[in-house]
Amino acid sequence: MKKVLTILFVLSLFSLTVNSQLLKKVADKIKKATENKTTNNSPGNTNGNTNDNSANNTNQTNGNTTVRDTVLPNNKTAENPVIKVYQNYDFVPGDKILFADNFVDDQDGEFPAEWKLEKGQAVLNKINGEPAIFLTQGNYVRVSPRMKTPTYLTDPFTVELDYYLSNSYDHGVVVLFQYLKDGTKKEASVGFGNYGQVSTYDFSNDLNAQYPDQDAAGNDFFNKWHHIAIIYKNNQFKYYVDQFRVLVMPDAGILPLSLQFGGIASNDHPIIFKNVRIASGGQMNMIGKKFTESKIVTHGINFDIDKGTIKPESMGTLNMIVHVMKDNPEIKFEVDGHTDNTGTAQHNLALSQQRADAVKDQLVKMGVAASRLTTKGFGNTKPISDNNSPEGKANNRRVEFVKM
């Protein structure tokens, strides 16, 4: 009997080991890249690699979770990128949003409602007042979006999120793609590291690449939000960090069906991310073509919550619009702003007008003649989806370019 119990125990350990292999190998690859990066910096360099850059946390116990508003040291703010550095950005997200969550409707210290906890521990906390999900415990913690069907990714699709690092000891975030091969469920992963590096594992041909701006990666990468964007189309992946297309995988060898987010996390070094969007479609190829449609509906021009301030990652879509107008000099557009139904109708009408005006102003700065653009805000009066779900609301928040 003792021998049987021993065999069962060994088998259980083997099962746990197999289930953890994929994330472990990705994490080891990211860790190795981090160690190489650290080795290249002498101890005397002020490269943001010391514990002095770690965030201070105001903690409050709430059952088994920790409510934490992370306050950055020396009164720093969690910096966001500016539009100028995204001027050559070419990422255009999908035109139908399948999942979206900015966590504003979730309660601090609780697990966010639109997610499933697959392994480890996670909780909603804040970075200087901004809600984000913290993956806090587990060598291979995993979370997945709540979807109506187990397979939902299409060809093409796009994924976007913002991730945050306090210092070089934090791990980055891993995106895991599930797919079928010969009727068996498999996984392939991409890791976004703590110096902006991108590494893949379990694809047909694994690749890795460093963040193009090595000075920024070495000295100025921490205590900031960084934007991740992924596009899959025709067996090809493109991976972006901030304004850079860091890695292109021409032959992925898989057709992803679903995804999860995870990695190595602890209370002291959580994986932190927010503003997750998964969309079908992507990379609208209108450049160099005669434009004949009546309008362009975009979900890639995004704004700060309840504001008319354009987010820098919107530049991919804005660049596409500029190219369309340059290729079709006779075209004039009415820029229409649309919101979801959050807030009063009067407020939404004013907000949508502010956003439409902001888009026109930005396009004029990019060289489009102001005489070719007019603006109009419709608030929440023309929904194209229901307002009963986060993804429905996200689809209704849009900017349309209507041909005049």
C-alpha positions in Angstrom: 0.0 0.0 0.0 2.8 2.4 0.9 4.4 1.7 -2.5 1.1 2.5 -4.3 0.8 5.8 -2.5 4.3 6.7 -3.4 3.6 6.1 -7.1 0.5 8.2 -7.0 2.3 11.0 -5.3 5.0 10.9 -7.9 2.4 10.9 -10.7 0.7 13.9 -9.2 3.9 15.8 -9.1 4.6 14.9 -12.7 1.2 16.2 -13.8 1.8 19.5 -12.0 5.2 19.8 -13.6 3.8 19.2 -17.1 1.0 21.7 -16.7 3.6 24.3 -15.6 6.2 23.7 -18.3 5.1 26.2 -20.9 4.9 29.2 -18.6 8.1 28.2 -16.8 10.1 28.1 -20.1 8.7 31.5 -21.2 9.5 32.9 -17.7 13.0 31.4 -17.8 13.6 33.0 -21.3 12.4 36.4 -20.0 14.5 36.0 -16.8 17.6 35.2 -18.9 17.1 38.2 -21.1 16.7 40.3 -18.0 19.9 38.9 -16.4 21.8 39.6 -19.6 20.5 43.2 -19.7 21.4 43.7 -16.0 24.9 42.3 -16.6 25.5 44.8 -19.4 24.9 47.7 -16.9 27.7 48.5 -14.4 26.6 48.8 -10.7 27.4 52.5 -10.8 24.9 53.3 -13.6 21.6 54.9 -12.7 19.6 52.6 -14.8 16.5 52.1 -12.8 17.5 48.6 -11.7 17.7 49.2 -7.9 15.1 48.7 -5.2 15.0 52.5 -4.9 12.5 52.4 -7.8 10.1 50.1 -6.1 6.6 51.4 -5.5 5.3 52.1 -2.0 2.0 50.4 -1.2 -0.8 51.5 1.1 -2.3 48.2 2.2 -5.6 47.3 3.7 -6.6 43.8 4.6 -9.9 42.7 3.0 -10.5 39.0 3.7 -7.9 37.0 1.8 -7.0 39.9 -0.6 -5.1 43.1 -0.2 -6.6 46.4 -1.1 -3.7 48.5 -2.3 -3.3 51.9 -3.9 0.3 51.9 -5.1 1.8 55.3 -4.6 5.0 55.9 -6.5 8.1 57.1 -4.7 9.2 60.8 -4.6 5.7 61.9 -5.6 6.2 60.5 -9.1 3.2 59.9 -11.3 2.6 56.8 -13.5 3.6 58.4 -16.7 1.7 57.8 -19.9 3.3 58.1 -23.4 2.6 61.2 -25.6 1.2 61.3 -29.1 4.4 62.7 -30.6 6.4 59.5 -30.1 3.7 57.4 -31.8 3.9 59.4 -35.0 5.0 56.4 -37.1 2.8 53.9 -35.4 1.0 51.5 -37.8 -1.1 49.3 -35.6 -4.9 49.4 -36.4 -7.1 47.3 -34.1 -10.0 45.1 -35.1 -13.3 46.6 -36.1 -15.5 44.5 -33.8 -14.6 44.4 -30.1 -15.1 40.9 -28.6 -13.9 41.8 -25.1 -13.1 45.0 -23.3 -12.4 45.9 -19.7 -10.9 49.0 -18.0 -12.0 47.8 -14.5 -13.8 51.0 -13.6 -16.9 49.1 -12.6 -15.1 46.7 -10.3 -14.5 47.2 -6.5 -11.1 47.5 -5.0 -9.8 44.4 -3.3 -12.1 42.1 -5.2 -11.6 39.9 -8.2 -12.9 41.6 -11.4 -16.3 40.4 -12.6 -15.4 40.0 -16.2 -12.5 37.5 -15.6 -11.9 33.9 -14.6 -9.1 33.0 -12.2 -7.5 29.9 -13.7 -4.5 29.6 -11.3 -2.8 31.5 -8.5 -4.3 34.7 -7.0 -5.4 38.1 -8.5 -7.1 41.2 -7.2 -8.2 44.6 -8.4 -6.0 47.4 -7.0 -4.9 50.8 -8.1 -1.8 52.6 -9.4 -2.1 56.2 -8.3 -5.9 56.0 -8.3 -6.1 54.1 -11.7 -7.8 50.7 -11.4 -5.8 47.7 -12.7 -5.7 43.9 -12.2 -2.8 42.7 -10.0 -1.7 39.1 -10.4 -0.3 38.6 -7.0 0.4 35.0 -6.2 1.5 31.9 -8.0 4.6 30.9 -9.9 2.3 30.5 -12.9 -0.7 32.6 -12.3 -3.3 32.7 -15.0 -6.5 34.7 -15.7 -8.8 34.6 -18.7 -11.6 36.8 -20.0 -15.2 35.6 -19.5 -16.5 34.8 -23.0 -19.8 33.3 -24.1 -18.0 30.6 -26.1 -14.8 28.6 -25.4 -13.4 29.6 -28.8 -13.7 33.2 -30.0 -10.6 34.3 -31.8 -10.9 34.7 -35.5 -8.5 35.4 -38.4 -7.6 38.2 -38.1 -7.8 39.4 -34.5 -6.1 42.0 -32.3 -5.2 42.2 -28.6 -4.3 45.3 -26.7 -3.5 46.1 -23.0 -1.3 48.4 -20.9 1.2 46.9 -18.4 3.1 48.4 -15.6 6.5 47.7 -14.0 7.9 49.2 -10.8 11.5 48.1 -11.3 13.7 45.5 -13.0 12.7 42.8 -10.4 9.1 42.7 -11.7 8.2 40.1 -14.3 6.5 41.2 -17.4 3.2 39.7 -18.7 2.7 36.5 -20.7 -0.1 36.0 -23.3 -1.0 32.4 -23.8 -2.8 31.3 -27.0 -4.8 28.0 -27.1 -5.1 26.2 -30.4 -5.8 22.7 -31.7 -3.3 20.4 -33.4 -4.5 17.0 -34.6 -7.5 17.3 -32.4 -5.5 18.0 -29.3 -5.5 21.3 -27.3 -2.1 23.0 -27.4 -0.6 26.3 -26.2 1.9 28.8 -27.5 3.0 31.9 -25.6 4.5 35.3 -26.0 6.2 37.1 -23.1 6.5 40.8 -22.8 9.5 41.4 -20.5 10.5 43.9 -18.0 12.8 45.8 -20.4 10.3 45.7 -23.3 11.8 42.6 -24.9 9.5 40.1 -26.6 10.0 36.4 -26.6 7.9 33.5 -28.0 7.7 29.9 -27.0 6.1 26.7 -28.6 5.5 28.2 -32.0 6.8 26.5 -35.1 9.8 28.8 -35.0 10.4 30.7 -31.8 11.8 34.2 -31.9 12.8 37.0 -29.6 13.7 40.7 -30.0 14.8 43.5 -27.8 13.0 46.8 -27.3 14.4 49.1 -30.1 15.1 52.1 -27.9 17.7 50.5 -25.7 18.5 53.7 -23.8 14.8 54.0 -22.8 14.7 50.3 -21.9 17.8 50.5 -19.7 17.3 53.8 -17.9 13.7 54.9 -18.2 11.3 52.0 -18.5 9.9 51.7 -15.0 7.2 53.5 -13.1 5.4 53.9 -16.4 2.5 52.4 -18.3 3.5 50.6 -21.5 1.1 49.6 -24.3 1.1 46.1 -25.8 -0.5 45.4 -29.1 -0.8 42.1 -31.0 -2.2 41.4 -34.4 -2.7 38.0 -36.0 -3.5 37.7 -39.7 -2.9 34.9 -42.2 -0.6 32.9 -39.9 1.5 35.9 -39.1 1.9 37.7 -35.7 3.1 41.2 -35.1 4.0 42.3 -31.6 4.2 45.9 -30.5 5.4 47.5 -27.3 4.7 51.2 -27.1 5.3 52.9 -30.5 7.5 50.1 -31.7 6.8 47.0 -33.7 9.2 44.9 -31.7 8.8 41.5 -33.3 7.3 40.0 -36.5 6.6 36.3 -36.7 5.9 35.5 -40.4 5.0 31.9 -39.9 3.3 31.2 -36.6 2.2 27.7 -37.5 -1.0 27.9 -35.3 -4.6 29.2 -35.5 -5.4 30.6 -32.0 -8.8 30.0 -30.6 -8.7 31.6 -27.2 -6.2 33.2 -24.9 -5.1 33.8 -21.3 -2.8 36.2 -19.4 -0.3 35.2 -16.8 3.2 34.7 -15.7 5.3 34.6 -12.4 3.8 36.9 -9.7 4.1 37.6 -6.0 2.7 40.2 -3.6 5.9 42.2 -3.8 6.3 41.9 -7.6 2.8 41.6 -9.1 1.9 41.5 -12.8 -0.1 44.6 -13.4 -2.2 45.4 -16.4 -5.3 47.3 -17.5 -7.4 48.5 -20.6 -7.7 45.0 -22.2 -9.3 44.8 -25.6 -9.7 41.9 -27.9 -11.2 42.5 -31.3 -11.9 40.6 -34.5 -10.6 42.0 -37.8 -7.6 44.3 -37.9 -5.1 46.3 -40.0 -7.6 47.8 -42.5 -5.8 47.9 -45.8 -7.0 51.1 -47.3 -3.7 52.8 -48.1 -3.2 53.4 -51.8 -6.7 52.4 -52.7 -9.6 54.5 -54.2 -12.0 55.1 -51.3 -15.6 54.3 -52.4 -17.3 53.4 -49.1 -19.8 55.8 -47.5 -17.9 55.9 -44.2 -15.2 54.4 -42.0 -16.1 53.1 -38.6 -13.1 53.1 -36.2 -12.6 51.7 -32.7 -8.9 52.5 -32.7 -9.2 56.1 -31.7 -9.4 56.0 -27.9 -9.6 58.7 -25.3 -8.9 59.1 -21.6 -11.9 58.0 -19.5 -14.7 60.7 -19.7 -12.3 63.1 -21.5 -11.6 64.4 -25.0 -7.9 63.6 -24.7 -6.7 61.3 -27.5 -4.5 58.3 -26.3 -1.2 58.0 -28.2 -1.9 54.4 -29.4 -4.7 55.9 -31.5 -2.1 57.1 -33.9 -2.2 53.9 -36.0 -5.8 54.6 -36.9 -5.2 58.3 -37.4 -2.2 57.6 -39.7 -4.5 55.3 -41.7 -7.1 58.1 -42.1 -4.4 60.6 -43.2 -3.2 58.1 -45.8 -6.8 57.6 -47.1 -7.2 61.4 -47.4 -3.9 61.9 -49.1 -4.7 59.1 -51.6 -8.2 60.6 -52.2 -7.7 64.4 -52.3 -11.3 65.0 -53.3 -12.7 63.4 -50.2 -14.2 65.3 -47.3 -15.2 63.7 -44.0 -17.6 64.6 -41.3 -16.0 63.3 -38.1 -18.7 61.8 -35.9 -18.2 61.1 -32.2 -20.2 58.4 -30.4 -20.4 57.3 -26.8 -22.0 54.5 -24.8 -24.9 55.2 -22.4 -22.8 55.8 -19.3 -23.7 59.2 -17.8 -26.5 61.6 -18.8 -27.5 62.1 -22.4 -26.5 65.8 -22.2 -23.1 65.0 -20.9 -22.5 62.3 -23.5 -23.5 64.7 -26.3 -21.0 67.3 -25.1 -18.3 64.6 -24.6 -18.8 63.2 -28.1 -18.5 66.6 -29.6 -15.3 67.3 -27.7 -13.9 64.0 -29.0 -14.8 64.7 -32.6 -13.3 68.1 -32.3 -10.1 66.6 -30.8 -9.8 64.2 -33.7 -10.2 67.0 -36.3 -7.6 69.1 -34.5 -5.1 66.2 -34.5 -5.7 65.4 -38.2 -5.1 69.1 -39.1 -1.8 68.9 -37.1 -0.9 65.9 -39.2 -1.4 67.8 -42.5 -5.0 67.4 -43.4 -6.7 70.7 -44.5 -9.3 71.9 -42.0 -11.7 72.7 -44.8 -12.0 68.9 -45.6 -13.3 68.1 -42.1 -16.4 68.9 -40.1 -17.4 67.5 -36.8 -20.5 66.3 -35.0 -21.2 64.7 -31.6 -24.1 62.2 -31.4 -23.6 61.1 -27.7 -25.3 57.7 -27.2 -28.1 58.3 -29.6 -26.8 55.9 -32.4 -25.7 52.7 -30.7 -24.5 49.9 -33.0 -24.5 47.3 -30.2 -26.2 46.8 -26.8 -25.1 48.8 -23.8 -25.6 45.8 -21.4 -22.0 44.5 -21.6 -18.5 46.0 -21.5 -17.8 44.9 -25.1 -21.2 46.3 -26.2 -20.3 49.6 -24.6 -16.9 49.5 -26.2 -18.3 48.9 -29.7 -20.6 51.9 -29.2 -17.7 54.2 -28.2 -16.4 54.9 -31.7 -15.3 57.6 -34.2 -16.9 57.5 -37.6 -15.6 59.3 -40.8 -18.7 59.9 -43.0 -18.1 60.8 -46.6 -19.6 64.2 -47.5 
